[in-house]
Amino acid sequence: MVIGAAFGDNAAPRAVTGSRPDAPTQGTWSTWREAAAVVLTRVNLRATMTVAAVVGTILLVINHLDAVLEGRIDIGLLLKVVLTYIVPFLVCNYGVLTATHRRRAKPR
């Protein structure tokens, strides 16, 4: 997997056994169910959560540290802080899905 390789997972994708000639490869997807399985693998979750934690913390410091240190915490700020971590997580997952997308075989 692309993202897994950056975090020390050098295993190449293996073919999943099946009788179909277009059997999926581990770590690739062509249906939304397979996409969910790809993003929920341990290696991808670890990578995307690590990226979200690092990028989210940097953005939190840049954008909201003054309000947090001054104690100006309200529901609006809490929502912004949550979004500060969710957005990088979603963007990273979008990258995983883009890199692992497999087009469906066209019927002959």
Secondary structure, DSSP 8 states (H G I E B T S, - for coil): -HHHHHTT------B---SSTT--BTT-BSSHHHHHHHHTSHHHHHHHHHHHHHHHHHHHHHHHHHHHHTT---HHHHHHHHHHHHHHHHHHHHHHHHHHB-------
